[in-house]
């Protein structure tokens, strides 16, 4: 197993200080399943590479010291000594633990600085899932490259290898790079070489702090990280989803509406809603999208991952929300091809703005209920008359469903900032008004668990411009 980390820039030999490993000599470390070596195949002022090589002893595995749990022939015939797996993750913690924590007494300023880094992990097993590496690393701002070979050039019918050499490049702190790799290697492998106990939940949260909660594929990452331990995955996801919640700006005691809103955001409903809207955008054939009332850009983040989407503008009236969005999207180190797609824009949805025009699709997700009813006609003209995209996708709460929130008072709204919430019939009447006045047709659907009497918690309208 081999991991290399390359630092390009000036005085790059200082990578040795950050890793706490001297570039002048190779070092060997005894592990329970073999040996690990750290060495520097290249060192210069402009470019320095550090390598971590694991030499796994197959006999140690077969004797049960690590990774030997299936018994029989598997103990002796497997890919564990060769493919980069959870063995590599544990070696990173053991050997580069101080660097993972971001500590470097001699060069602390450098440890706190994003650097131009490239990491290559050899022989990662993805079983032919060609999009997995991009799904995991591109949302973190990396440029991702993979190399794969045929199993045997002499026998093309055997197909391609289930292993890849993965290279990720970006401007990132070394501590962040190491934590990203530590968490995501087991996501490829889906098989830990050690017994997974409940304390593994805290390990995931600690090493995923600051980035995993905002990752668009956090559910997939968490499920695969824990493999068969579904209960651990659920616990970890509950915590991650709670970290996504925007803190309430209202002071005093939390009211029942806010409690209901928190329950909703802790549940998978928010994820279902965003993924449903994304799928509707793709189904419309849009290549340019404006996310109106984008908040912290969770929908925008999903859209940036789609090759079909060539241009995404995220718009919000709140400058502070846009600042949070820039941090959440890692705008300062986003890959150029993704960054070139994106525009962040401060604007109000109730005023005509020529910058809204020229998009194939506009998304208005859980926004309209925050607008004063007297301002709704201005919103309608701004979006449907002046911007007039081919497709408008709008979601809003279904007020009838609120009875399913146990602690909500009768006739209460889900959030303290909601100005109103529509029943299904009121929403249908409003969509018919829009279609008649502005020349659209509309298809209505629900999002979330359906109640026979009260429908789904979220209702969605997909408006399509006639002609």
SULVEN-V16466 format. One record per residue. RES is the residue in one small letter. PHI is phi in whole degrees, 0 to 359 (none if undefined). PSI is psi in radians with two decimals (none if undefined). OMEGA is omega in degrees with one decimal (* if undefined). Layout:
RES & PHI & PSI & OMEGA
RES & PHI & PSI & OMEGA
//
This chain:
x & none & 2.39 & -174.7
x & 220 & 2.30 & 172.8
x & 234 & 2.26 & 173.9
x & 239 & 2.51 & 177.1
x & 233 & 2.14 & -177.6
x & 246 & 2.30 & 177.9
x & 247 & 2.15 & 178.4
x & 244 & 2.41 & -179.6
x & 155 & -2.25 & 176.8
x & 237 & 2.57 & -178.0
x & 51 & 0.76 & -172.3
x & 290 & -0.26 & 177.6
x & 295 & -0.20 & 175.5
x & 291 & -0.08 & 170.3
x & 306 & -0.55 & 177.7
x & 299 & -0.67 & 176.5
x & 295 & -0.75 & -176.8
x & 295 & -0.67 & 179.9
x & 274 & -0.15 & -177.2
x & 59 & 0.65 & 178.3
x & 223 & 2.18 & -174.3
x & 290 & 2.17 & 178.4
x & 293 & -0.27 & -175.1
x & 283 & -0.26 & -177.5
x & 211 & 2.65 & 174.9
x & 280 & 2.60 & 179.4
x & 233 & 2.54 & -179.9
x & 240 & 2.47 & -179.4
x & 230 & 2.32 & 177.2
x & 277 & 2.25 & 175.7
x & 239 & 2.86 & -177.4
x & 292 & -0.33 & -177.6
x & 245 & 0.25 & 179.2
x & 148 & -2.54 & -178.2
x & 229 & 2.67 & 175.8
x & 236 & 2.51 & -179.2
x & 233 & 2.39 & 172.6
x & 243 & 2.22 & 178.7
x & 209 & 2.95 & -175.7
x & 239 & 1.74 & 179.7
x & 292 & -0.36 & 174.8
x & 212 & 2.41 & 179.6
x & 219 & 2.17 & 174.5
x & 202 & 3.06 & 178.7
x & 294 & -0.58 & -173.5
x & 265 & -0.40 & -174.1
x & 205 & 2.17 & 178.6
x & 226 & 2.37 & -179.9
x & 237 & 2.27 & 172.7
x & 252 & 2.49 & -179.1
x & 235 & 2.41 & 171.8
x & 244 & 2.01 & -177.6
x & 247 & 2.21 & 176.1
x & 255 & 2.26 & 176.3
x & 249 & 1.65 & -176.7
x & 277 & 2.32 & 179.4
x & 269 & 1.93 & -178.3
x & 301 & -0.55 & 179.7
x & 292 & -0.65 & 176.1
x & 298 & -0.69 & 178.1
x & 296 & -0.80 & -177.4
x & 294 & -0.49 & 179.8
x & 280 & -0.05 & 175.2
x & 91 & 0.20 & -178.5
x & 289 & -0.55 & 177.5
x & 195 & 2.40 & 172.0
x & 75 & 0.10 & -177.5
x & 254 & 1.60 & -176.8
x & 230 & -0.28 & -177.5
x & 274 & -0.45 & 178.7
x & 76 & 3.03 & 176.0
x & 67 & -2.58 & -174.7
x & 298 & -0.52 & -178.5
x & 303 & -0.57 & -178.7
x & 297 & -0.43 & -174.0
x & 248 & -0.43 & -178.4
x & 238 & 1.71 & 178.8
x & 199 & 3.04 & -177.4
x & 265 & 0.10 & -171.4
x & 300 & -0.62 & 179.4
x & 287 & -0.19 & -168.2
x & 241 & -0.65 & -175.7
x & 273 & 2.50 & 179.0
x & 288 & 2.04 & -174.8
x & 224 & -2.77 & -180.0
x & 297 & -0.34 & 172.2
x & 303 & -0.71 & -179.9
x & 293 & -0.69 & 178.6
x & 300 & -0.81 & -179.1
x & 293 & -0.56 & 176.9
x & 293 & -0.66 & 178.2
x & 299 & -0.78 & 179.2
x & 296 & -0.76 & -176.9
x & 293 & -0.73 & -169.3
x & 263 & -0.57 & -178.4
x & 243 & 0.48 & -175.0
x & 301 & -0.73 & 180.0
x & 295 & -0.69 & 177.6
x & 294 & -0.63 & 178.2
x & 298 & -0.59 & 179.6
x & 280 & -0.05 & 177.2
x & 77 & 0.37 & -178.3
x & 258 & 2.35 & 174.8
x & 201 & 1.64 & -173.9
x & 303 & -0.66 & -176.1
x & 280 & -0.41 & -178.6
x & 219 & 0.88 & -175.1
x & 298 & -0.67 & 178.8
x & 300 & -0.68 & 178.2
x & 292 & -0.69 & 178.5
x & 296 & -0.50 & 179.9
x & 272 & 0.01 & -174.9
x & 254 & 2.31 & 172.4
x & 296 & 2.29 & -176.9
x & 240 & 2.79 & 176.6
x & 279 & 1.76 & -173.2
x & 239 & 2.54 & 174.4
x & 228 & 2.24 & 177.3
x & 240 & 2.40 & 174.9
x & 237 & 2.22 & 177.0
x & 246 & 2.12 & -173.6
x & 266 & 2.50 & 175.2
x & 59 & 1.02 & 172.2
x & 270 & 2.38 & -177.4
x & 264 & 1.94 & 177.7
x & 244 & 0.03 & 177.1
x & 53 & 0.64 & 175.1
x & 83 & 0.07 & 177.7
x & 283 & 1.58 & -169.7
x & 292 & -0.34 & -176.8
x & 264 & -0.17 & -172.4
x & 300 & -0.83 & -177.9
x & 300 & -0.73 & 179.6
x & 292 & -0.72 & 179.8
x & 300 & -0.66 & -174.7
x & 279 & -0.74 & -169.9
x & 258 & -0.52 & -177.8
x & 297 & -0.68 & 177.5
x & 297 & -0.28 & 177.9
x & 270 & 0.04 & 175.6
x & 97 & 0.16 & -177.6
x & 269 & 2.61 & 164.0
x & 275 & 2.26 & -171.5
x & 244 & 2.26 & 174.1
x & 230 & 2.46 & 177.6
x & 229 & 2.57 & 175.1
x & 234 & 2.34 & -179.1
x & 222 & 2.52 & 179.3
x & 240 & 2.90 & 172.9
x & 290 & 2.70 & 176.8
x & 299 & -0.71 & 179.0
x & 201 & 2.10 & -179.3
x & 300 & -0.46 & -179.3
x & 282 & -0.30 & -178.6
x & 228 & 1.29 & -176.2
x & 300 & -0.42 & -179.2
x & 293 & -0.26 & 176.8
x & 288 & -0.29 & 176.9
x & 87 & -2.91 & -176.6
x & 271 & 2.82 & 179.5
x & 288 & 2.53 & 174.8
x & 280 & 0.11 & -177.2
x & 246 & 2.58 & 177.0
x & 230 & 2.73 & 164.0
x & 261 & 2.09 & -172.6
x & 254 & 2.23 & 176.3
x & 239 & 2.22 & 176.7
x & 238 & 2.40 & -178.0
x & 228 & 2.47 & 177.2
x & 182 & 3.01 & 174.5
x & 261 & 1.87 & -167.6
x & 205 & 2.67 & 172.8
x & 294 & 2.55 & 178.8
x & 300 & -0.70 & 179.7
x & 299 & -0.69 & 179.1
x & 294 & -0.77 & 178.9
x & 303 & -0.83 & -177.4
x & 295 & -0.69 & 178.4
x & 291 & -0.67 & 175.7
x & 301 & -0.83 & -179.0
x & 296 & -0.77 & -178.6
x & 304 & -0.81 & -177.3
x & 288 & -0.70 & -167.5
x & 272 & -0.35 & 175.7
x & 302 & -0.84 & 179.2
x & 295 & -0.35 & 177.4
x & 292 & -0.60 & 174.4
x & 291 & -0.81 & -169.9
x & 282 & -0.64 & -177.9
x & 58 & 0.39 & 178.2
x & 212 & 1.87 & 176.8
x & 283 & 2.55 & -179.4
x & 271 & 0.09 & -179.4
x & 223 & 2.87 & 179.4
x & 294 & 2.29 & -178.2
x & 267 & 2.01 & 176.5
x & 255 & 3.03 & -175.5
x & 295 & -0.42 & 178.8
x & 293 & -0.20 & 177.0
x & 294 & -0.43 & 177.2
x & 298 & -0.81 & -179.0
x & 293 & -0.60 & 175.9
x & 301 & -0.81 & 179.9
x & 299 & -0.78 & -178.2
x & 293 & -0.67 & 179.7
x & 295 & -0.84 & -177.6
x & 283 & -0.32 & 176.6
x & 263 & 0.12 & -176.8
x & 299 & 2.29 & 175.9
x & 89 & -0.14 & -178.9
x & 217 & -0.56 & -173.7
x & 290 & -0.67 & -178.7
x & 299 & -0.53 & -179.7
x & 265 & 0.04 & -177.8
x & 285 & 2.29 & -177.5
x & 295 & -0.33 & 179.4
x & 247 & 0.55 & -176.8
x & 297 & -0.60 & 178.1
x & 296 & -0.79 & 179.8
x & 296 & -0.76 & 179.3
x & 300 & -0.81 & -176.3
x & 293 & -0.76 & 179.8
x & 298 & -0.79 & -177.4
x & 286 & -0.50 & 178.3
x & 296 & -0.66 & -178.8
x & 262 & -0.10 & 178.4
x & 45 & -1.90 & -172.5
x & 284 & -0.23 & -177.3
x & 274 & 1.28 & -175.2
x & 296 & -0.60 & -179.1
x & 294 & -0.65 & 177.3
x & 293 & -0.71 & 178.8
x & 299 & -0.74 & 180.0
x & 297 & -0.74 & 179.4
x & 297 & -0.77 & -180.0
x & 297 & -0.73 & -179.2
x & 294 & -0.66 & 177.2
x & 302 & -0.74 & 180.0
x & 291 & -0.75 & -179.4
x & 296 & -0.73 & -179.7
x & 293 & -0.60 & 178.1
x & 292 & -0.52 & 178.8
x & 290 & -0.34 & -179.5
x & 284 & -0.34 & -171.8
x & 295 & 2.37 & 173.9
x & 284 & 2.31 & -178.3
x & 293 & 2.42 & 179.8
x & 293 & 2.38 & -179.6
x & 271 & -0.12 & -179.8
x & 275 & 2.49 & -179.1
x & 269 & 2.97 & 176.2
x & 89 & -2.90 & -174.3
x & 287 & 2.43 & 178.8
x & 294 & 2.25 & -179.6
x & 270 & 3.06 & -174.3
x & 294 & -0.61 & -180.0
x & 297 & -0.73 & -179.8
x & 292 & -0.62 & 176.4
x & 299 & -0.76 & 179.1
x & 296 & -0.70 & 179.1
x & 296 & -0.69 & 178.6
x & 296 & -0.73 & 178.2
x & 300 & -0.72 & -179.6
x & 296 & -0.77 & -176.3
x & 288 & -0.45 & 177.1
x & 284 & -0.37 & -178.6
x & 275 & 2.98 & 177.5
x & 290 & -0.04 & -175.5
x & 303 & -0.76 & -178.9
x & 299 & -0.70 & 177.3
x & 294 & -0.78 & 178.6
x & 302 & -0.75 & -178.1
x & 299 & -0.84 & -178.0
x & 294 & -0.73 & -179.9
x & 293 & -0.63 & 177.5
x & 294 & -0.74 & 177.9
x & 295 & -0.78 & 177.4
x & 304 & -0.79 & -179.0
x & 296 & -0.64 & 178.2
x & 292 & -0.66 & 175.7
x & 300 & -0.84 & -179.0
x & 296 & -0.70 & 179.8
x & 295 & -0.48 & 179.4
x & 287 & -0.25 & -177.4
x & 83 & 0.15 & -176.5
x & 294 & 2.49 & 171.9
x & 246 & -0.20 & 175.8
x & 229 & 2.34 & -173.4
x & 223 & 2.46 & 170.2
x & 243 & 2.20 & -179.3
x & 263 & 1.73 & -174.4
x & 273 & 2.15 & -173.5
x & 75 & 0.89 & -168.3
x & 288 & -0.36 & -175.9
x & 60 & -2.23 & -178.3
x & 269 & 0.28 & 170.5
x & 69 & 0.66 & 177.4
x & 289 & -0.71 & 174.8
x & 293 & -0.76 & 178.7
x & 305 & -0.72 & 179.6
x & 300 & -0.72 & 177.7
x & 295 & -0.74 & -176.9
x & 294 & -0.59 & 179.9
x & 295 & -0.37 & -179.5
x & 280 & -0.20 & -173.3
x & 267 & 2.21 & 179.9
x & 296 & -0.54 & -179.8
x & 298 & -0.55 & -175.6
x & 273 & 2.05 & -178.4
x & 260 & -0.34 & -177.2
x & 212 & 2.24 & 179.1
x & 228 & 2.21 & 174.1
x & 244 & 2.25 & 178.8
x & 252 & 2.14 & -173.2
x & 237 & 2.36 & 175.2
x & 209 & 2.63 & 179.3
x & 284 & -0.37 & -175.2
x & 265 & 2.10 & 177.1
x & 294 & -0.66 & -179.3
x & 296 & -0.63 & 177.0
x & 295 & -0.69 & 178.5
x & 293 & -0.63 & 176.5
x & 295 & -0.74 & 175.5
x & 298 & -0.70 & -179.5
x & 298 & -0.75 & 179.4
x & 299 & -0.68 & 177.7
x & 292 & -0.77 & -177.5
x & 296 & -0.61 & 179.7
x & 277 & -0.04 & -176.0
x & 53 & 0.86 & -174.2
x & 300 & -0.54 & -176.5
x & 291 & -0.34 & 179.5
x & 227 & 0.46 & 177.3
x & 290 & 2.53 & 178.1
x & 302 & 2.47 & -176.3
x & 305 & -0.71 & -175.7
x & 292 & -0.50 & 176.4
x & 279 & -0.70 & -178.7
x & 296 & -0.61 & 179.6
x & 292 & -0.38 & 177.2
x & 285 & -0.46 & -161.5
x & 259 & 2.42 & 169.4
x & 228 & 2.30 & 172.6
x & 257 & 2.33 & -171.3
x & 222 & 2.28 & 173.3
x & 265 & 2.16 & -179.2
x & 192 & 2.80 & 176.5
x & 261 & 2.47 & -178.6
x & 279 & -0.15 & -176.2
x & 259 & 0.18 & 176.0
x & 234 & 2.49 & 176.5
x & 298 & 2.32 & -179.7
x & 219 & 2.01 & -177.4
x & 299 & -0.36 & 178.5
x & 292 & -0.29 & 177.6
x & 284 & -0.26 & -171.6
x & 275 & 2.72 & 173.4
x & 92 & 0.19 & 179.6
x & 258 & 2.57 & 176.4
x & 291 & -0.60 & -172.6
x & 216 & 2.46 & 171.6
x & 241 & 2.35 & 177.7
x & 247 & 2.30 & 179.4
x & 231 & 1.55 & -169.2
x & 256 & 1.98 & 178.2
x & 53 & 0.87 & -177.0
x & 238 & -0.75 & -169.0
x & 299 & -0.55 & -179.1
x & 290 & -0.19 & 177.0
x & 270 & -0.05 & -177.5
x & 264 & 2.38 & 177.0
x & 301 & 2.37 & -178.4
x & 308 & -0.62 & -179.7
x & 292 & -0.30 & 179.8
x & 264 & -0.08 & -178.3
x & 300 & -0.77 & 177.9
x & 303 & -0.63 & 177.9
x & 293 & -0.70 & 175.4
x & 299 & -0.77 & -179.4
x & 301 & -0.81 & -179.8
x & 294 & -0.72 & -178.7
x & 301 & -0.75 & -174.6
x & 271 & -0.91 & -168.6
x & 271 & -0.44 & -179.9
x & 264 & -0.89 & -173.0
x & 271 & -0.88 & 177.0
x & 290 & -0.84 & 172.4
x & 47 & 0.94 & 176.0
x & 292 & 2.83 & 178.5
x & 299 & -0.64 & -178.0
x & 229 & 2.37 & 171.5
x & 235 & 2.20 & 179.0
x & 245 & 2.08 & -174.0
x & 231 & 2.32 & 174.0
x & 238 & 2.66 & -179.5
x & 201 & 2.71 & 179.6
x & 296 & 2.62 & 170.9
x & 263 & 1.92 & -174.2
x & 298 & -0.55 & -179.0
x & 299 & -0.52 & -175.7
x & 286 & -0.24 & -174.0
x & 299 & -0.39 & 179.8
x & 296 & -0.30 & 179.1
x & 280 & -0.19 & 175.3
x & 271 & 1.92 & -166.9
x & 302 & -0.67 & -170.8
x & 264 & 0.08 & 178.2
x & 279 & 2.38 & 176.0
x & 286 & 2.73 & 179.4
x & 300 & 2.35 & 179.1
x & 70 & 0.15 & 175.7
x & 282 & 2.76 & 176.4
x & 260 & 2.79 & -172.6
x & 289 & -0.43 & -176.1
x & 219 & 2.54 & -177.3
x & 297 & -0.36 & -179.0
x & 265 & -0.06 & 177.8
x & 289 & 2.33 & 178.5
x & 270 & -0.41 & 177.9
x & 194 & 2.92 & 169.1
x & 217 & 2.36 & -175.4
x & 269 & 2.51 & 164.1
x & 287 & 3.02 & 178.8
x & 296 & -0.67 & -179.3
x & 290 & -0.68 & 178.1
x & 295 & -0.69 & 178.4
x & 294 & -0.74 & 179.2
x & 298 & -0.73 & 179.4
x & 297 & -0.70 & 179.2
x & 294 & -0.72 & 179.1
x & 296 & -0.66 & 178.3
x & 294 & -0.65 & 176.0
x & 298 & -0.77 & 179.4
x & 297 & -0.81 & -177.4
x & 298 & -0.74 & -178.6
x & 290 & -0.69 & -173.9
x & 280 & -0.61 & -171.3
x & 243 & 0.07 & 173.8
x & 78 & 0.78 & 176.7
x & 240 & 2.83 & 163.0
x & 245 & 2.74 & -173.7
x & 221 & 2.41 & 173.1
x & 246 & 2.18 & -177.4
x & 257 & 2.42 & 175.8
x & 214 & 2.99 & -179.7
x & 248 & 2.73 & 178.3
x & 231 & 2.31 & 178.9
x & 104 & 3.12 & -179.1
x & 298 & 2.34 & -175.6
x & 264 & 2.33 & 173.3
x & 258 & 2.31 & -174.5
x & 304 & -0.63 & -175.9
x & 269 & -0.70 & -168.4
x & 250 & 0.03 & 176.5
x & 80 & -2.65 & -177.1
x & 256 & 2.78 & -178.6
x & 294 & -0.54 & -179.1
x & 240 & 2.44 & 173.8
x & 243 & 2.46 & -175.2
x & 232 & 2.37 & 173.2
x & 243 & 2.25 & 175.4
x & 251 & 1.87 & -178.1
x & 267 & 2.34 & 179.1
x & 237 & 2.23 & -177.8
x & 293 & 2.26 & 179.7
x & 287 & 2.50 & 177.2
x & 75 & none & *
//
